Amino acid sequence: MSKLGPGPGFLKFDTNTFGAHTADMPPRLYITADDDELDSTLLQHFDEEGFHTTYLPLGKDGKAYRDGLRHLADDLELGENYALIAFGEAATHCLEAHTKPQPHLVALVAYYPTSITSPNAKFPPHLEVLTHLAGTQNFAPSHPSYTYPSASPGFAERDLEETYDKVSANLAWTRTLRVLRKAFKIEVDLEKIWEDHVALEFATKDAAATMRTMVPQPYVNHIPTLTGGIGAKDLFIFYRDYFIPQNPPSLTMKLVSRTIGTDRVVDEFIISFKHTTTIPWMLPDVPPTDKTVHVAMVSVVCIRGGKLYHEHLYWDQASVLVQVGLLDPKLVPESMQKQGLKQLPVYGKETAEKVLDESCWESNELISSWNDRPRGDPGAKVPPKPKEAASTNGAGTNGVGDHE
């Protein structure tokens, strides 16, 4: 299996995977659509991921187009493979044309085909196939597919301003990238890329070096306080002047869990510190209180082409405010007191402690009726295990519960 690493020469392939004459050759990716040109940003993203991309317009002659599809592998040598990414009507042609084995073709990803004439068509077992459908397309193919309910055809193309849907496009990108890497047997060490970035932030404390681990226009969003930065200039200033030098010297981090996906690393961790300095990113303009804080956090990092594209950082700000004395759980507004509320539904360090040990604090103590419920109620039985759902052949939507 080929290994990839960050930095110059991002794609490094061993000859055992791609053949003796193709060492260091990137995997070939043909992108095809109805128009003479496709969204240049999308093409650039595939280039950044290390693919050798070639664009094929559909043109007006469908027969000539299909003939061209059959000859894409003519110049490939033993061990070389290619993949197809198709949009619109071109996607319809590609799905119809590749139900029979095509030499060297390992993946076919179709974006919003105009029709699927044979929804039950079978594809060669070695071919990875995936279709992205807009919510308005009532197709139900038997091969793996995802439907994006809020999106219209064209949702993945930035240059189509009326139909572009950022959230749907990003979900589809991750799923497409997963299929391509599986087909080409590519493995990316996302964890090392992320660890190297964190070391520059917290150990080396070098803002300029930290920025070199990121794409040209990255962003960081600390959700509770809306701190961070959009674009290289603002983010560099944020790291240099407000984040790296102003963290308390007592700050420590304890990793609880790490989930690694196709292009994301999700960390669950606890940070602890004594509030001896102003912390602009978490407690902007709040003078030091000398209080000790423990808070659970979740970081969602997206990596593109071996570099960090963005980071979303979440934490319970109410818990932080309780611990530094800016929020008293007992100070309930009078209007709420009259309705029986005795305490604000927040906790302090207990939230972080319960992440580390789920049994250290009782659950549901803020639900006043919890301790008054009948004990040993014979009717309170655990529901029976549901029957296993029928297979959907990888089909799904991008709704709640459908994660990468």
Number of C-alpha atoms within 10 A of each C-alpha: 12 17 14 20 18 19 13 7 10 17 23 17 20 15 15 12 16 23 15 12 12 19 14 13 18 18 21 20 23 18 20 24 20 17 15 11 11 20 13 11 12 15 15 13 14 18 16 17 18 21 21 15 19 13 16 21 16 23 13 9 8 13 10 11 17 17 11 13 18 13 11 17 17 9 8 14 14 12 14 21 19 23 25 24 22 28 28 20 20 27 27 19 24 22 24 17 15 20 14 10 14 16 15 18 21 22 23 25 26 25 27 28 23 17 17 17 13 12 14 11 14 12 16 13 9 11 18 19 23 23 25 29 27 23 17 14 17 10 18 15 19 15 18 17 23 24 24 24 15 14 21 19 23 21 27 27 19 18 15 14 10 10 15 18 20 14 15 20 19 13 17 22 18 16 20 22 16 16 20 24 16 13 20 20 13 18 14 19 13 24 16 13 20 19 11 13 21 15 13 18 21 17 10 13 17 16 21 14 14 21 22 14 21 21 19 14 14 20 19 20 17 17 15 14 16 12 19 23 19 16 13 17 13 14 22 20 15 20 22 18 13 19 22 18 16 15 19 17 12 11 14 13 14 12 13 14 10 14 11 15 15 19 21 23 19 19 18 17 20 20 15 18 18 18 23 16 16 18 19 18 20 20 17 12 10 14 12 15 15 12 12 15 20 22 24 27 19 18 18 16 20 21 21 18 22 26 25 27 20 21 20 16 21 17 19 18 18 18 22 22 18 17 21 20 12 12 16 17 17 12 11 15 12 10 9 12 12 10 8 9 15 16 15 15 13 18 18 23 17 16 17 22 17 15 17 16 9 12 10 11 12 9 11 10 11 14 10 11 9 11 10 8 9 9 8 8 8 7 6 9 8 6 6 6 6 6 6 6 6 6 7 12 11 11 17 14 17 17 12 6 7 9 9 13
